[in-house]
């Protein structure tokens, strides 16, 4: 152990990719103090392979997390930056807001702060229990509401009602933020509707992905099928959607990876505006994209 401590002090930033190789993970799992020594002797992680880090972090045993919780203040971890470690830890089933309030809070706040860097590695929404709000300050509750609106339902499920109750106490002392939180809460309400403009837009791009990639159809065939599928209900919608595809043909629809990336980015984009086609016709677009042979496009080849 002393040798390891000496080694970590000599290597800054630490090469975590090398340290958590498959062959060495069991050592970290067995000796929780090693994790602390890594955290203690670096201000940030030099990460190349985030997937490997995630495999390591989400399997950290409870004794390791207990140790981090116990040493959190002593090691001044609050003032150190770990872009990936704490956000990924949020998916560890051994992490408990009851047993590890400091670590859980840090994980949630870092997740919201660095979410754009790690969302690629989140396969399903993370559920945040209501009682987590009790360990947050009024200002933290407010900031989480504001930062979380674009990823709610797709990457995380925040307890919005309870967060809002706490955030409004912060607003009482800072009334300049009242309009901002009102607008944001309205967006959360719209996201609860099904369908809404956001999932209608995602459904349409998945519909296109399904036809072009799984159906092996070229752009001209896709445009014809959009017209056939949508004009039966509303020719104006069909025309507008065709125009949208044509306008994005060179930047989105000419490559399956670009189309797949487009769908991913839509999940973290704001709600489409009031005048957007996906807002005006959300119910119809969502229905057509998820009926008959189009249904289930979100689960195919994606």
C-alpha beads as a LAMMPS data file, in Angstrom:
LAMMPS data file: protein, C-alpha beads

302 atoms
301 bonds

1 atom types
1 bond types

-500.0 500.0 xlo xhi
-500.0 500.0 ylo yhi
-500.0 500.0 zlo zhi

Masses

1 110.0

Atoms # bond

1 1 1 0.000 0.000 0.000
2 1 1 2.687 2.618 0.814
3 1 1 4.309 1.887 -2.548
4 1 1 1.021 2.578 -4.307
5 1 1 0.592 5.876 -2.456
6 1 1 4.076 6.946 -3.470
7 1 1 3.375 5.991 -7.079
8 1 1 0.147 7.995 -7.285
9 1 1 1.926 11.077 -5.982
10 1 1 4.462 10.840 -8.785
11 1 1 1.990 10.515 -11.661
12 1 1 -0.173 13.597 -12.181
13 1 1 -2.452 13.489 -14.102
14 1 1 -3.029 9.798 -13.486
15 1 1 -3.433 7.500 -16.452
16 1 1 -6.711 5.988 -15.307
17 1 1 -7.113 4.012 -18.533
18 1 1 -4.026 2.022 -17.647
19 1 1 -4.759 1.760 -13.945
20 1 1 -8.253 0.300 -14.299
21 1 1 -7.411 -2.230 -16.955
22 1 1 -9.451 -5.421 -16.799
23 1 1 -6.602 -7.247 -15.092
24 1 1 -6.265 -4.721 -12.255
25 1 1 -9.891 -3.885 -11.421
26 1 1 -10.211 -6.640 -8.845
27 1 1 -7.400 -5.059 -6.832
28 1 1 -9.331 -1.784 -6.597
29 1 1 -12.525 -3.615 -5.706
30 1 1 -10.733 -5.511 -2.951
31 1 1 -8.905 -2.537 -1.446
32 1 1 -11.158 0.546 -1.278
33 1 1 -8.279 2.626 0.063
34 1 1 -6.668 2.492 -3.371
35 1 1 -9.613 4.379 -4.856
36 1 1 -9.158 7.077 -2.237
37 1 1 -5.455 7.365 -3.035
38 1 1 -6.289 7.867 -6.695
39 1 1 -8.814 10.589 -5.851
40 1 1 -6.483 12.181 -3.328
41 1 1 -3.502 12.562 -5.602
42 1 1 -5.035 14.070 -8.692
43 1 1 -7.071 17.164 -9.504
44 1 1 -8.623 15.569 -12.556
45 1 1 -8.636 12.332 -14.504
46 1 1 -6.798 11.951 -17.766
47 1 1 -9.461 9.835 -19.480
48 1 1 -9.394 8.355 -22.943
49 1 1 -11.666 5.335 -22.621
50 1 1 -14.761 6.471 -20.742
51 1 1 -16.497 3.146 -21.427
52 1 1 -13.856 1.302 -19.429
53 1 1 -14.063 3.844 -16.622
54 1 1 -17.829 3.358 -16.481
55 1 1 -17.462 -0.432 -16.235
56 1 1 -15.150 0.151 -13.308
57 1 1 -17.131 2.860 -11.526
58 1 1 -20.558 1.230 -11.680
59 1 1 -19.151 -1.915 -10.078
60 1 1 -17.363 -0.259 -7.178
61 1 1 -18.408 -2.206 -4.061
62 1 1 -20.284 -0.502 -1.270
63 1 1 -17.210 -0.554 0.986
64 1 1 -15.337 1.591 -1.547
65 1 1 -18.175 4.119 -1.719
66 1 1 -18.432 4.064 2.088
67 1 1 -14.751 4.948 2.243
68 1 1 -15.118 7.835 -0.224
69 1 1 -18.077 9.175 1.766
70 1 1 -16.130 8.982 5.011
71 1 1 -13.047 10.680 3.564
72 1 1 -14.852 13.189 1.325
73 1 1 -14.352 16.272 3.504
74 1 1 -10.974 15.228 4.844
75 1 1 -9.530 14.890 1.334
76 1 1 -11.126 18.151 0.170
77 1 1 -12.742 16.345 -2.758
78 1 1 -15.265 19.180 -2.984
79 1 1 -12.618 21.392 -4.568
80 1 1 -11.267 18.790 -6.997
81 1 1 -12.568 18.257 -10.515
82 1 1 -13.571 14.787 -11.667
83 1 1 -15.457 15.226 -14.929
84 1 1 -16.377 11.574 -15.286
85 1 1 -15.911 9.709 -12.010
86 1 1 -18.803 11.096 -9.954
87 1 1 -21.363 11.425 -12.789
88 1 1 -20.809 7.797 -13.806
89 1 1 -21.013 6.748 -10.164
90 1 1 -24.657 7.835 -10.202
91 1 1 -25.471 4.580 -12.039
92 1 1 -23.812 2.412 -9.397
93 1 1 -26.565 0.458 -7.564
94 1 1 -24.461 0.525 -4.379
95 1 1 -24.638 4.321 -4.207
96 1 1 -27.319 5.431 -1.730
97 1 1 -28.386 8.974 -0.935
98 1 1 -29.179 7.766 2.587
99 1 1 -25.792 6.168 3.282
100 1 1 -23.670 8.366 1.008
101 1 1 -25.325 11.819 0.982
102 1 1 -22.127 13.755 0.154
103 1 1 -21.100 11.407 -2.656
104 1 1 -24.642 11.145 -4.039
105 1 1 -25.071 14.921 -4.086
106 1 1 -21.701 15.359 -5.801
107 1 1 -22.577 12.675 -8.350
108 1 1 -25.917 14.275 -9.202
109 1 1 -24.536 17.826 -9.425
110 1 1 -21.572 16.700 -11.550
111 1 1 -23.925 14.708 -13.771
112 1 1 -25.917 17.857 -14.470
113 1 1 -22.748 19.950 -14.904
114 1 1 -20.885 17.597 -17.249
115 1 1 -23.850 15.813 -18.821
116 1 1 -22.920 16.743 -22.390
117 1 1 -19.635 14.881 -21.939
118 1 1 -21.166 11.638 -20.670
119 1 1 -24.636 11.266 -22.199
120 1 1 -23.223 8.975 -24.882
121 1 1 -22.600 6.441 -22.124
122 1 1 -26.077 6.593 -20.553
123 1 1 -28.130 3.751 -22.008
124 1 1 -31.345 4.340 -20.066
125 1 1 -32.712 7.190 -17.923
126 1 1 -31.385 7.342 -14.354
127 1 1 -34.180 7.522 -11.786
128 1 1 -33.577 10.026 -8.989
129 1 1 -35.643 9.326 -5.826
130 1 1 -37.798 12.136 -4.461
131 1 1 -36.075 12.178 -1.097
132 1 1 -32.757 13.092 -2.721
133 1 1 -34.108 16.642 -2.733
134 1 1 -33.712 16.689 1.057
135 1 1 -29.906 16.612 0.768
136 1 1 -29.821 19.545 -1.675
137 1 1 -29.688 23.235 -0.889
138 1 1 -32.368 25.572 -2.271
139 1 1 -29.939 26.920 -4.863
140 1 1 -28.835 23.426 -5.914
141 1 1 -32.469 22.430 -6.433
142 1 1 -32.978 25.489 -8.648
143 1 1 -29.865 24.834 -10.734
144 1 1 -30.763 21.171 -11.247
145 1 1 -34.221 22.134 -12.513
146 1 1 -32.756 24.613 -14.994
147 1 1 -29.997 22.302 -16.232
148 1 1 -32.128 19.181 -16.379
149 1 1 -34.970 20.261 -18.627
150 1 1 -33.317 19.301 -21.927
151 1 1 -32.379 15.791 -20.766
152 1 1 -35.437 14.958 -18.653
153 1 1 -37.120 11.641 -19.601
154 1 1 -34.352 10.695 -22.041
155 1 1 -31.301 10.497 -19.773
156 1 1 -32.612 11.196 -16.280
157 1 1 -35.914 11.223 -14.394
158 1 1 -35.837 14.068 -11.890
159 1 1 -38.491 14.478 -9.154
160 1 1 -39.588 17.813 -10.585
161 1 1 -42.480 18.566 -8.221
162 1 1 -40.366 18.218 -5.088
163 1 1 -37.403 20.019 -6.663
164 1 1 -39.724 22.868 -7.601
165 1 1 -41.026 23.207 -4.043
166 1 1 -37.493 23.610 -2.758
167 1 1 -36.315 25.813 -5.623
168 1 1 -39.099 28.347 -5.005
169 1 1 -37.659 29.075 -1.589
170 1 1 -34.482 30.122 -3.415
171 1 1 -36.632 32.241 -5.768
172 1 1 -38.144 34.110 -2.805
173 1 1 -34.690 35.451 -2.032
174 1 1 -33.778 35.847 -5.713
175 1 1 -36.921 37.045 -7.532
176 1 1 -34.923 37.923 -10.650
177 1 1 -35.001 34.196 -11.522
178 1 1 -38.777 33.852 -11.219
179 1 1 -39.558 34.171 -14.930
180 1 1 -36.800 31.723 -15.850
181 1 1 -38.073 29.019 -13.532
182 1 1 -41.672 29.578 -14.661
183 1 1 -40.684 29.038 -18.283
184 1 1 -38.640 25.974 -17.387
185 1 1 -41.416 24.389 -15.317
186 1 1 -43.796 24.912 -18.232
187 1 1 -41.366 22.968 -20.428
188 1 1 -41.342 20.121 -17.892
189 1 1 -45.146 20.080 -18.018
190 1 1 -45.061 19.840 -21.807
191 1 1 -42.553 16.981 -21.593
192 1 1 -45.041 15.055 -19.437
193 1 1 -47.575 15.163 -22.281
194 1 1 -47.542 12.207 -24.620
195 1 1 -46.886 12.802 -27.370
196 1 1 -45.076 16.117 -27.156
197 1 1 -43.169 18.108 -29.763
198 1 1 -39.832 16.633 -28.764
199 1 1 -40.714 12.961 -28.948
200 1 1 -42.698 13.621 -32.145
201 1 1 -39.557 15.065 -33.747
202 1 1 -37.440 12.151 -32.523
203 1 1 -40.067 9.708 -33.790
204 1 1 -39.886 11.254 -37.266
205 1 1 -36.110 10.988 -37.499
206 1 1 -36.254 7.411 -36.224
207 1 1 -38.915 6.746 -38.846
208 1 1 -36.485 8.006 -41.504
209 1 1 -33.624 6.015 -39.987
210 1 1 -35.722 2.856 -40.012
211 1 1 -36.678 3.237 -43.656
212 1 1 -33.237 4.259 -44.921
213 1 1 -31.053 1.957 -42.863
214 1 1 -33.184 -1.054 -42.034
215 1 1 -35.288 -0.768 -45.172
216 1 1 -32.218 -0.012 -47.305
217 1 1 -34.031 2.785 -49.127
218 1 1 -32.397 5.767 -50.825
219 1 1 -33.375 9.385 -50.256
220 1 1 -35.766 9.550 -53.239
221 1 1 -37.635 6.470 -52.008
222 1 1 -37.784 7.938 -48.490
223 1 1 -39.310 11.162 -49.820
224 1 1 -41.914 9.242 -51.787
225 1 1 -42.877 7.156 -48.752
226 1 1 -43.104 10.256 -46.538
227 1 1 -45.577 11.697 -49.040
228 1 1 -47.563 8.453 -49.213
229 1 1 -47.706 8.016 -45.430
230 1 1 -48.520 11.602 -44.489
231 1 1 -50.534 12.975 -47.419
232 1 1 -53.401 10.626 -46.635
233 1 1 -53.900 12.600 -43.431
234 1 1 -52.582 16.040 -44.346
235 1 1 -50.813 16.991 -47.588
236 1 1 -49.450 20.179 -46.029
237 1 1 -47.619 18.181 -43.327
238 1 1 -46.257 15.803 -45.968
239 1 1 -44.903 18.741 -47.976
240 1 1 -43.306 20.409 -44.932
241 1 1 -41.599 17.183 -43.829
242 1 1 -40.290 16.531 -47.329
243 1 1 -38.872 20.050 -47.439
244 1 1 -37.164 19.466 -44.085
245 1 1 -35.524 16.250 -45.299
246 1 1 -34.357 17.884 -48.528
247 1 1 -32.897 20.851 -46.635
248 1 1 -30.904 18.475 -44.415
249 1 1 -30.024 15.916 -47.073
250 1 1 -26.317 16.774 -47.261
251 1 1 -25.736 17.260 -43.539
252 1 1 -27.927 14.516 -42.040
253 1 1 -29.452 12.134 -44.548
254 1 1 -26.394 11.268 -46.618
255 1 1 -24.802 9.104 -43.920
256 1 1 -26.315 6.632 -41.427
257 1 1 -23.914 7.739 -38.690
258 1 1 -24.933 11.381 -39.130
259 1 1 -28.585 10.397 -38.969
260 1 1 -27.962 8.348 -35.846
261 1 1 -26.062 11.257 -34.277
262 1 1 -28.935 13.588 -35.171
263 1 1 -31.360 11.407 -33.208
264 1 1 -29.012 11.367 -30.225
265 1 1 -28.637 15.164 -30.211
266 1 1 -32.394 15.629 -30.515
267 1 1 -32.756 13.829 -27.187
268 1 1 -30.787 16.555 -25.449
269 1 1 -32.154 19.475 -27.477
270 1 1 -34.755 21.930 -26.155
271 1 1 -38.418 21.450 -26.987
272 1 1 -39.267 22.676 -30.505
273 1 1 -40.852 26.137 -30.516
274 1 1 -44.534 26.938 -30.840
275 1 1 -44.352 27.523 -34.604
276 1 1 -42.294 24.411 -35.321
277 1 1 -43.982 21.761 -37.460
278 1 1 -43.290 19.133 -34.806
279 1 1 -45.147 21.219 -32.246
280 1 1 -48.091 22.142 -34.448
281 1 1 -48.679 18.594 -35.687
282 1 1 -47.082 16.516 -32.929
283 1 1 -49.993 14.118 -32.408
284 1 1 -50.393 13.266 -36.074
285 1 1 -46.648 12.970 -36.763
286 1 1 -46.127 10.734 -33.756
287 1 1 -49.088 8.533 -34.706
288 1 1 -47.975 8.026 -38.311
289 1 1 -44.339 7.375 -37.386
290 1 1 -45.390 4.658 -34.953
291 1 1 -48.075 2.798 -36.846
292 1 1 -48.055 -0.297 -39.020
293 1 1 -44.688 -1.097 -40.566
294 1 1 -43.210 2.061 -39.065
295 1 1 -43.983 1.026 -35.499
296 1 1 -40.971 0.063 -33.393
297 1 1 -38.527 2.043 -35.523
298 1 1 -36.891 3.223 -32.315
299 1 1 -35.794 -0.323 -31.528
300 1 1 -34.416 -1.382 -34.872
301 1 1 -30.844 -0.903 -35.952
302 1 1 -30.370 1.669 -33.241

Bonds

1 1 1 2
2 1 2 3
3 1 3 4
4 1 4 5
5 1 5 6
6 1 6 7
7 1 7 8
8 1 8 9
9 1 9 10
10 1 10 11
11 1 11 12
12 1 12 13
13 1 13 14
14 1 14 15
15 1 15 16
16 1 16 17
17 1 17 18
18 1 18 19
19 1 19 20
20 1 20 21
21 1 21 22
22 1 22 23
23 1 23 24
24 1 24 25
25 1 25 26
26 1 26 27
27 1 27 28
28 1 28 29
29 1 29 30
30 1 30 31
31 1 31 32
32 1 32 33
33 1 33 34
34 1 34 35
35 1 35 36
36 1 36 37
37 1 37 38
38 1 38 39
39 1 39 40
40 1 40 41
41 1 41 42
42 1 42 43
43 1 43 44
44 1 44 45
45 1 45 46
46 1 46 47
47 1 47 48
48 1 48 49
49 1 49 50
50 1 50 51
51 1 51 52
52 1 52 53
53 1 53 54
54 1 54 55
55 1 55 56
56 1 56 57
57 1 57 58
58 1 58 59
59 1 59 60
60 1 60 61
61 1 61 62
62 1 62 63
63 1 63 64
64 1 64 65
65 1 65 66
66 1 66 67
67 1 67 68
68 1 68 69
69 1 69 70
70 1 70 71
71 1 71 72
72 1 72 73
73 1 73 74
74 1 74 75
75 1 75 76
76 1 76 77
77 1 77 78
78 1 78 79
79 1 79 80
80 1 80 81
81 1 81 82
82 1 82 83
83 1 83 84
84 1 84 85
85 1 85 86
86 1 86 87
87 1 87 88
88 1 88 89
89 1 89 90
90 1 90 91
91 1 91 92
92 1 92 93
93 1 93 94
94 1 94 95
95 1 95 96
96 1 96 97
97 1 97 98
98 1 98 99
99 1 99 100
100 1 100 101
101 1 101 102
102 1 102 103
103 1 103 104
104 1 104 105
105 1 105 106
106 1 106 107
107 1 107 108
108 1 108 109
109 1 109 110
110 1 110 111
111 1 111 112
112 1 112 113
113 1 113 114
114 1 114 115
115 1 115 116
116 1 116 117
117 1 117 118
118 1 118 119
119 1 119 120
120 1 120 121
121 1 121 122
122 1 122 123
123 1 123 124
124 1 124 125
125 1 125 126
126 1 126 127
127 1 127 128
128 1 128 129
129 1 129 130
130 1 130 131
131 1 131 132
132 1 132 133
133 1 133 134
134 1 134 135
135 1 135 136
136 1 136 137
137 1 137 138
138 1 138 139
139 1 139 140
140 1 140 141
141 1 141 142
142 1 142 143
143 1 143 144
144 1 144 145
145 1 145 146
146 1 146 147
147 1 147 148
148 1 148 149
149 1 149 150
150 1 150 151
151 1 151 152
152 1 152 153
153 1 153 154
154 1 154 155
155 1 155 156
156 1 156 157
157 1 157 158
158 1 158 159
159 1 159 160
160 1 160 161
161 1 161 162
162 1 162 163
163 1 163 164
164 1 164 165
165 1 165 166
166 1 166 167
167 1 167 168
168 1 168 169
169 1 169 170
170 1 170 171
171 1 171 172
172 1 172 173
173 1 173 174
174 1 174 175
175 1 175 176
176 1 176 177
177 1 177 178
178 1 178 179
179 1 179 180
180 1 180 181
181 1 181 182
182 1 182 183
183 1 183 184
184 1 184 185
185 1 185 186
186 1 186 187
187 1 187 188
188 1 188 189
189 1 189 190
190 1 190 191
191 1 191 192
192 1 192 193
193 1 193 194
194 1 194 195
195 1 195 196
196 1 196 197
197 1 197 198
198 1 198 199
199 1 199 200
200 1 200 201
201 1 201 202
202 1 202 203
203 1 203 204
204 1 204 205
205 1 205 206
206 1 206 207
207 1 207 208
208 1 208 209
209 1 209 210
210 1 210 211
211 1 211 212
212 1 212 213
213 1 213 214
214 1 214 215
215 1 215 216
216 1 216 217
217 1 217 218
218 1 218 219
219 1 219 220
220 1 220 221
221 1 221 222
222 1 222 223
223 1 223 224
224 1 224 225
225 1 225 226
226 1 226 227
227 1 227 228
228 1 228 229
229 1 229 230
230 1 230 231
231 1 231 232
232 1 232 233
233 1 233 234
234 1 234 235
235 1 235 236
236 1 236 237
237 1 237 238
238 1 238 239
239 1 239 240
240 1 240 241
241 1 241 242
242 1 242 243
243 1 243 244
244 1 244 245
245 1 245 246
246 1 246 247
247 1 247 248
248 1 248 249
249 1 249 250
250 1 250 251
251 1 251 252
252 1 252 253
253 1 253 254
254 1 254 255
255 1 255 256
256 1 256 257
257 1 257 258
258 1 258 259
259 1 259 260
260 1 260 261
261 1 261 262
262 1 262 263
263 1 263 264
264 1 264 265
265 1 265 266
266 1 266 267
267 1 267 268
268 1 268 269
269 1 269 270
270 1 270 271
271 1 271 272
272 1 272 273
273 1 273 274
274 1 274 275
275 1 275 276
276 1 276 277
277 1 277 278
278 1 278 279
279 1 279 280
280 1 280 281
281 1 281 282
282 1 282 283
283 1 283 284
284 1 284 285
285 1 285 286
286 1 286 287
287 1 287 288
288 1 288 289
289 1 289 290
290 1 290 291
291 1 291 292
292 1 292 293
293 1 293 294
294 1 294 295
295 1 295 296
296 1 296 297
297 1 297 298
298 1 298 299
299 1 299 300
300 1 300 301
301 1 301 302
